[in-house]
Amino acid sequence: MKKWLYGIICVAFLGLITACGGGNDETKEDTNNTQEQTTDEQEQTADAGDGDALFQQSCSSCHGGDLVSGGAPDLDKIGSKYSKDEIEQIILKGQGGMPGGLLKGEDADAVASWLAEKK
Ligand code: HEC
């Protein structure tokens, strides 16, 4: 009698799985290269591959392009100290001598997930 209900649950469940299925692959070097070719648009459209580029723009002046050579604390192992969300909060709100709001929204999100991988 309640077959229709199972039907709906099944469809909803399958929808969830496929929606979450497209995870990030680890081919960041490749995606970076293709993204650098779209230079005529100045607008920043952030996705995971932009983390490196955005960091170079907004953060490397203090933290160093290689994450360790700047005057600010080293970030090369920051992923084992903070979660992605905590890093995002530091970017948005600042911390100590670091100003907040250097990056916002998707850009902050992209750099936070990129840094959270540094362990
Ligand atoms: C004006 C220089 C400056 C810039 C630009 C800057 N930072 Fe910082 N950052 C600092 C300083 C100084 C600290 C140490 C703050 C403290 O705890 O006193 C810091 C701390 C941090 C920390 C915490 C480190 C730790 O071990 O607690 C993270 C994460 C971080 N910065 C990420 C970023 C990111 C991502 C960007 C780019 C959006 C950025 N920073 C840009 C100066 C800067």
Residues whose N, C-alpha, C, O or C-beta is under 5 A from the ligand:
A	BS01	HEC	S58 C59 C62 A72 P73 D74 I87 I90 I91 Q95 G96 G97 M98 L102 L103 V111
